[in-house]
């Protein structure tokens, strides 16, 4: 059997103490694009020199201030909506206003048309059914009142009569008794009014000097008004005797006439009775200024009002006196109580307001939610339900400002762990995804809402960022199509740093999971999207560090992702440009003179930015290391002089004690690139200098860094020049010492270097001189049954060492030979080697363990055992004595 030559010490993915993984987990990391791998290949890949790198997710400091836009926002105060504002009862409108539209409308051509009655070809009137006597009375009364106004000589009066004046007369003594007498007078005056109007029409037909449209319009208005007054006379006599009845009738008239609500004559008798008996008494209690009610009492009253309205099916827009209800609620806003404001907001939302009032109630909730102390006020299912109901009944584009503050409120609430789970369970994530879809669709066809929707999307993506913290939200992100919509948002708002940063934070959280990484890797548009962000926002460190972190996660878990990223236009150039820029920034900060203690306190935020530069480098190098796992990409990068030189510069300009992770990532990347034996390898050209730099890692106090250095020497020691360097610098003795570390990965790395040293016959004695044989056998005994790869590597090292064996005892030592015979015989026994109690009960692991034992350990161990047995003698060798002449 030939020697095991050119063996890489890192020919296996060593699992360092901080990134230790089981064989089962590591075996599933890399997948072939060609055909399924056997169990033996999977296990072998578990310790390949092409190692993926792990790192921590970028740190996001908590923003203590609840604002629409944080302190790091790229938006200036002039262009972003305010987080602080004043809100009073007068801010609300008594009537429903149509939503403010941000679209600019084109003026219409004005073509005045004056309607004139036709004198010819007049169609005969359509017969009408006879009027109800009550209706006749209403019309007659209205016309009589109108005649009274016009009989004073002014058809269009300067001061219109008010309904409250009539009501005061009705409530005064004798008003009802005078009603019938005035009715007769009104009726007689009606004929005179008709005569005047007919005369006006006649004048118009002849000379067209007057405009009867205005006259008839005002006549109709007054007729409707007086008809309503007449109806009040009939309906509200009983209300005048109740507390506050007259005042409430006034309010109802003013509000409903102004708001265009349906008049009371459309109410059924049951509705009127329900209002008078159930709702009106509650409204009377909502008078804090006159009755001195406490806030707590008002909150309870609002709660009762909500239940009463719900019981009477008067929520939404079902209540015909809705305007009066809303006006009563608006007055309570001025009390400034947060608890009362939440109860008011619940009621106002339940009444389905729109336009300016919807905006104001959104601001009301936003003001309350800005304080964390008020989170408890929102731990009520009803207020959260009404808050989310807005997404279903209101149009986000025509109410975009209101949605801005609603989603801003939800963003604050998702900072609370309890409310976060409640909102997720109530379908918040699905509502936000639908909102994103509507905005994206609108922005595809027009830029009308582009700017204002950008402010809203900052709040939406920030809220989704909070939701991404929950493990149970992950499946919903995948199932709702959120990933695709977020990519569209990044594409449309590629220059908006705030939006891109929030989406990057979402992806950085979710990409830590394999299932999300797989879906993201299959979204091919995201590769070029991420590269574009890296190119356009090079100096936005908080954004760059997250994008490269995402790319690192994607390329760590999927070989197709490595290929897809590599084949994107200018992908390597973009990464190396960033590498160069941030390396220079890192060197520049190291050259900055040290600060005094007082100066450090003054610019503490600047020191935070300095650490971000290093963090970008760490995660950027990780992307290169993971890319190099692909054979095509790795071979190309190993010959890329810019890439290799930058890695060398990182090792030259930093110390392990100051930036351990950066040094280890650079070493691991060199280890991956040194695996490829290409003709124009920049690694091979600079291998001696790299070996010198690896000494910095071997001589530090970090076992993780020592392990990385040993792995690099494992690959580099395939070269004779490096093997000579190892002996010259006593690295061989250091590797033998590492066998005592009692750690599988460290022993594996050390064995990788030693097996390459034993290729040179002149270097084999070193193994015995420094006690290497004994320590190798100890590794076999300590780790053999649980790590057949390490056991196989020990046997290969001993096989190379014993190539010129004559007597086993002289080669290994008497005690060592006996122990080797015992261990090898036992380990080749299937019953002992595959004992389930020793190796666990997981069926897949047991099968993989068996395959590894059969394919890697048994072949070399059997041959080594046979060699030792052939050269082993139970007789003690005689000491050598020179012959005499």
DRENPANU-287589 format. One record per residue (C-alpha): residue in one letter; x, y negated, z negated. Coordinates in pm, whole numbers, plus 50000, padded with zeros to 5 digits. Example, Ala and Ser with C-alpha at 12.3 -4.5 7.8 and 13.67 -1.06 7.14 Angstrom:
BEGIN
A512305045049220 S513675010649286 
***
This chain:
BEGIN
X500005000050000 X501414966250102 X501914937249866 X499234911649801 X500844881549969 X499734845850018 X497104849649751 X495494817149635 X495244813349263 X492004795049310 X490644822449532 X487644821549323 X485524794549193 X486854789448844 X484274778448598 X485764752148374 X484534748848014 X482314719048102 X480864734248420 X480714770948332 X478194790548531 X477214826748540 X478014848548837 X474324849748913 X473994812048934 X477174805949126 X476434833349371 X473404814749494 X475194782149560 X476434788349912 X474394804050186 X475574816250520 X473984801550825 X474584833751018 X473504864650828 X472794874850471 X475864882150262 X476444914150076 X476594914449698 X480354918249714 X480684887349932 X478444867749703 X480524877149403 X483734869549588 X482434835149674 X481764829649308 X485494823549277 X486454807949604 X488994780149610 X486404758049776 X484754745749462 X481754723049436 X482054694949185 X479544684248928 X479244650348765 X476914630748544 X474034610548684 X474824573148698 X473914555648377 X470954532048390 X470814507648098 X467374501747953 X465884467848031 X464624455147696 X462594427347857 X459384437348030 X459304416848347 X458184422248704 X461794419748815 X464764428048595 X467844407748526 X469754425048808 X467084417649068 X468254403149397 X465144381149413 X465524344849315 X463094327149086 X461784306849379 X460504336349581 X459404361749323 X456014361449148 X456124349648786 X456054372348485 X454924344248253 X451814323448312 X448894307448128 X445484323348147 X442254307948017 X438534312548052 X438434285148313 X440834305548526 X437974329148603 X435174321048843 X431554323648744 X430744337349087 X432424364349284 X434874350049533 X436084368049835 X439684380149807 X442354356149916 X443634367150252 X447264362850339 X446464365250710 X446354332950908 X443174330151112 X442924313051449 X440384284451473 X437224291251668 X435994268551947 X433174247051812 X430144247052036 X427274229951851 X423894243351928 X420794224851808 X417774246451791 X414634229851923 X411204244751922 X410074255652262 X407014238352394 X406464262852679 X406114299952705 X405624302252336 X405034337852223 X401934344352018 X402714348851649 X402944383751514 X400074391851278 X401174393850914 X399464413550638 X397514393750380 X399664380550097 X399434392949745 X397544367849527 X400544364249297 X402814357549595 X400344331449725 X400524314649387 X404324314049394 X404554299049740 X401854273849665 X403574263149346 X406924259549520 X405464238449801 X403634216649551 X406834209749361 X408664202149683 X405954177149773 X406404159349443 X410054153949524 X409494141549876 X406574119449784 X409024096649603 X410314085149941 X413554105449969 X413364138550148 X416994146850058 X417304135249696 X420594123149549 X420024143949241 X418514178449275 X416184190649007 X417724216448774 X416034248148659 X416894240848299 X414754209248302 X411744229648405 X412494255648140 X412724228847872 X409284216647975 X407954251747966 X409324257047617 X407904224047489 X404464221247331 X401594220947576 X403704230147876 X401704261147948 X398374243647912 X399434216748157 X400564242248411 X397144248448564 X396274211648595 X399564203748765 X399064232948994 X395934217449148 X397724185049209 X400644203149367 X398304222249592 X396634190949721 X399984174749787 X401094203750001 X398954193450296 X400594159050294 X404054175150301 X403044196450598 X401834165550776 X405174147850721 X407164177550841 X404994181451151 X405534144951228 X409264149451196 X409264178851438 X407154159051682 X409604130251674 X412474153751736 X410834169652036 X410284135752194 X413464116252123 X415804140751949 X416744113251706 X416514134651392 X417924168851298 X415164190351155 X417584219051084 X418934200950778 X415434192050668 X414154227250697 X417294241150536 X416874218950231 X413164225450228 X413814262650222 X416394258249947 X414074238449729 X411264262549796 X413414291849682 X414594272649380 X411134263349268 X409894298249337 X412564310649098 X411504284748841 X407924296248870 X409074331948815 X410924321448500 X407694306848370 X406014340248397 X408864362348279 X410684343748008 X408054329647778 X408744357647538 X412484350747548 X412024315747415 X410974329547080 X414104351347047 X417324337046902 X419244319547175 X416624329447431 X416314295447596 X420044290847620 X420474325147774 X417844317748036 X419764286248127 X422964305148159 X421324332048368 X419854306448606 X423034286448650 X425214317048694 X422944336048926 X422104306049145 X425794298649177 X426954334249229 X424274344849467 X423224373749243 X419844388349310 X417134368049133 X415274382348841 X412174388049049 X413984418649190 X414304433748846 X411884460548749 X409894457648432 X412004485348280 X415214466148358 X413854434148211 X412734452147898 X416104470247865 X417954437447901 X415804419347646 X415794447247391 X419284462047424 X421734439147600 X420634404147506 X421064409947130 X424614421847190 X425414391447404 X424144369347124 X426814384246899 X429574374747144 X429604338547035 X432764334546831 X432764296846811 X429264292446679 X428874322746455 X432464326946338 X432694363646428 X436014380446359 X438094394946641 X437554429846507 X433794424646513 X433994411346868 X435984441846976 X433374464846830 X430644444646996 X432374447647335 X432634484747279 X428884486747207 X428134465047509 X430074488747735 X428214519147604 X424864501447633 X425534491047992 X426654526048074 X423554540547916 X421364517148121 X423244524648443 X424284488048468 X428044491948519 X429664484448851 X427464460549046 X424184475848938 X423304449248683 X421254420948833 X422394396648565 X426014406548614 X427124370348657 X425784361448312 X427574391248162 X430884381948319 X430664345548219 X430044355547859 X433104378147867 X435324352148033 X434684327747749 X436254351747502 X439614351647682 X440544318947515 X440654335847175 X444054350047273 X443684383147092 X445544411847261 X443194437947124 X440134418447234 X441744412047574 X441994449547636 X438324454447550 X437394425347775 X439524438948058 X437844472748028 X434404456848055 X435374433648341 X436894462148540 X433834483248467 X431734456148633 X433834459048951 X434994423148991 X436854412249302 X438794383349446 X440224357949202 X438584374748905 X440274407748988 X443584389349001 X442934372648666 X441974404748489 X445154420648626 X447154392048478 X445274395848151 X446304432248120 X449824423948233 X450234398247955 X449154423047692 X451354451047826 X454524430047815 X454874437547444 X455824472947345 X453884467547024 X450694467747230 X451274502147383 X448954516747123 X446114495447261 X446374514147591 X446264548647434 X442594549847519 X441374571647800 X438754546647914 X441114517447973 X443574539548161 X440734553948368 X439484519448465 X443024508448539 X443514537248782 X440004532548922 X441214500049078 X443224520849326 X439984536549446 X437564507249475 X439834477849568 X441684471949893 X445394467849812 X446174446150113 X443494419850055 X444134420949678 X447884424449695 X448624399549415 X446184417149182 X447774450749261 X451184435549187 X450194428748826 X448174460748788 X451134482148896 X453444460148689 X451284468448388 X451454505448467 X455224502748506 X455514489348152 X453194516148016 X455194544348178 X458084533647960 X456124549247674 X456544587247663 X452964593947552 X451364570947807 X453714584148076 X452314619448040 X448734606948016 X449034586548335 X450634615548521 X447814638748416 X445254613148533 X446644613148886 X448854582248880 X451504597349106 X448964606849371 X447454571849359 X450844555449405 X451734578049698 X448444568949867 X449164532249801 X452614535649959 X451084552350262 X448584524150317 X451304497950287 X453674516850517 X450964521150780 X450144484050767 X453804473750794 X454304496251096 X451824476351301 X452234441251161 X454484420350940 X451554401250791 X451914417650451 X455614425750473 X456954400150226 X454164402749969 X454094440649994 X457804441049918 X457164426149573 X454474452249513 X456674481049629 X459324471049376 X456754477849103 X455524509949269 X459004524849308 X459984514448956 X456924532648823 X457744563749026 X461264561848885 X459784565348536 X457544593948646 X460564612248788 X461804616848432 X459084642748367 X459934678448476 X456244685248543 X456164656548793 X458694673149022 X456214696249191 X453864666749249 X456604646849417 X457104675949653 X453414683549704 X452124648349771 X454554638550044 X456164612249821 X459624619749957 X458654611250314 X456904578950215 X459884568150004 X462194573450301 X459884552050515 X459964524750251 X463764525150251 X463804522950629 X461364493850645 X463004475150354 X466614485050420 X467794449850332 X465804448050008 X468294458149743 X465664461049468 X463524485849659 X466494506149782 X467884507949429 X464614520549282 X464224547149550 X467844557449499 X467174561049126 X464204583549200 X466234605549432 X469214606849197 X466964620348921 X465154645649137 X468204657249334 X469534673549018 X467024701549092 X467654727549361 X464124727649503 X464084690149558 X467594690749705 X466504717049954 X463534696150069 X465624664350085 X468314682550286 X465704692350542 X464604656050582 X467074648050859 X466214611050876 X467624605950526 X471254612650626 X471564583150861 X469424562750623 X471834568350334 X474844560850555 X473214528450668 X472704518050307 X476344525950230 X477394504350523 X475114474450454 X475354472950076 X479014481450025 X479494458549727 X476224467049553 X477894491049313 X474754501949130 X473154511749461 X476254527249618 X477014549249317 X473524564449329 X473504570749702 X476834589049692 X475594608049387 X472584619849589 X474804629849882 X477034648749640 X474044668249508 X472794676049857 X476154688349985 X476784708649672 X473744730349718 X473304734750091 X475804742650367 X473384729350629 X473444695950448 X477244695050478 X477054701150851 X474234676150902 X475974648350711 X479284654550886 X477834652851238 X476114619251174 X477704590851367 X480594574651175 X479814594950863 X483434602450767 X484514567250863 X481824552150641 X482824573550343 X486534566650386 X485924529150427 X484134528950094 X486904550549946 X489534525350056 X487574495249930 X486784509049586 X490284522749540 X491654487849600 X489134473349356 X490154499249098 X493854491349142 X493134454149122 X491334457548790 X494224477748648 X496604449548738 X494464424448546 X496254413348226 X494894428947906 X492284408547725 X492274396947369 X489544409347139 X487604376647166 X487834376547545 X486544412047557 X483484401547362 X482804372347593 X482904392347917 X481554425447799 X479254427248101 X482244424048334 X483964453648172 X480814473648242 X481204465248611 X484794477248598 X483684511648488 X481184511948774 X484064509149022 X485604540448880 X482234557848877 X481764550649248 X485174566049319 X484384597049113 X481154603949296 X482504594349637 X485424618749606 X482934644949496 X481084641449828 X484334647550019 X485134677749803 X481714692849862 X481834685550234 X485154704050260 X483494736450150 X482254739750508 X485064755250711 X484654732051010 X484484700650798 X487214712250560 X489634720050842 X489024685750994 X489434667350664 X492624686050575 X494164670850886 X492754635950817 X495734615550701 X493604586650572 X491624609850350 X494664628250211 X496624596250153 X493744580649960 X493534611249737 X497274609549675 X497014572449591 X494314579849334 X496594605249166 X499514581049177 X497724550749035 X495804566448749 X496454585148426 X494614615248296 X494264599747954 X492464569148097 X490284584148371 X490224621748342 X487224628948563 X488594607848848 X491944625948838 X490284659948818 X487984652649112 X490894641149324 X492844672849233 X489854695149307 X489404678949648 X493054684749731 X492604720549614 X489704725049857 X491584709450147 X494764729250074 X492814761350123 X492774756050501 X495944766450682 X495664744050990 X498554734051212 X498354696651154 X497494698250787 X498304665950605 X498224685850280 X501014708850395 X503114679050505 X502784662250166 X502704693849955 X505904687249758 X504734652549661 X501344666749567 X503084693049353 X504914665149169 X501614647649103 X500084679848971 X502654679948695 X500794650148546 X497784672648501 X499714702548365 X501434681848100 X498354663947965 X496304673647660 X493114682047850 X492554719047920 X490144710048200 X492814689248373 X495404716748320 X493034741348481 X492604719048788 X496364715448823 X496854753148799 X494294758649072 X496094734949308 X499374753249243 X497524785449322 X496854773549677 X500124755149730 X502234784649604 X501534803349924 X504414782350057 X507964793249970 X509014757049918 X506384753449648 X507354786449488 X510924773849464 X509614741349316 X507634761149058 X510734779648938 X512844748248946 X510344729048732 X509634758948501 X506024759248609 X506224797448612 X506864798048239 X503964774348188 X501664797648381 X502734827448170 X501994807147859 X498504799747992 X497764837147981 X497554832947604 X494724807547638 X492164835447589 X489944818447846 X488914837248158 X489134808248404 X492514796848276 X493884832348292 X492474836348642 X494194804548764 X497504814448604 X497304849248761 X496774833049100 X500104814949074 X501944845448934 X500734868749207 X502164845149469 X505464843049280 X505794881049285 X505814880049664 X509454868749636 X511534897949513 X514014874249351 X511324859249131 X509774891649002 X512084895648700 X510744862848566 X507484880048489 X509104904448242 X511664880848095 X509044857147959 X506714884247829 X504414881448127 X503734919148155 X502484921347800 X500254891047842 X498794904048169 X497874936748000 X496254917047716 X494114898547973 X493124931848125 X492084945247787 X490274913547672 X488334904847988 X488364935948207 X484944950048122 X483214916448169 X485244901948460 X486254926948728 X487624899348949 X490134889248683 X490924926048618 X491524931048990 X493854900949005 X495904914148710 X496274947648883 X497374930849207 X500024910849022 X501354942548856 X501264960649191 X503464933849353 X505794933849056 X506254971849056 X507034975449427 X510564989449360 X509545010149057 X511625040548971 X510665047448613 X507485032048475 X508925027048129 X511865007848266 X509634987348492 X506874977948248 X508184988947911 X507345020647720 X504525006047511 X503104986247800 X503125016848026 X501125037347780 X498595009647731 X498245005148107 X497585042148160 X494935042047891 X493155010648014 X493175019648381 X491875054648315 X489055041048101 X488115013248341 X487955037248634 X485405057848442 X482035046548577 X480205054248255 X482495031748054 X482915004448317 X479214999848383 X477895004248030 X474604984748020 X474984976347653 X478304959647732 X477264941748046 X473694931847970 X470354944248092 X469564920648384 X469094943748683 X470484919648943 X473534911848732 X474114948748669 X473974955649041 X476374927349121 X478664938448842 X478674973448987 X479434961449340 X482294939849216 X483774969049020 X483524992449318 X484754968649588 X487394948049410 X488694966049105 X488575003349181 X490725003249502 X493704984849355 X493394999549004 X493345035349135 X496475030049341 X498265012749055 X497335041248820 X498625066949068 X501915048049108 X502455046448733 X501585083048688 X504055093348959 X506885074548791 X505975081848433 X507925107248222 X507305117647865 X511075122047817 X512915093047670 X515585079247903 X519205082447791 X521175050847740 X523545042348026 X527285048947969 X530025041748224 X532005071648360 X535625073948272 X538405082048513 
***
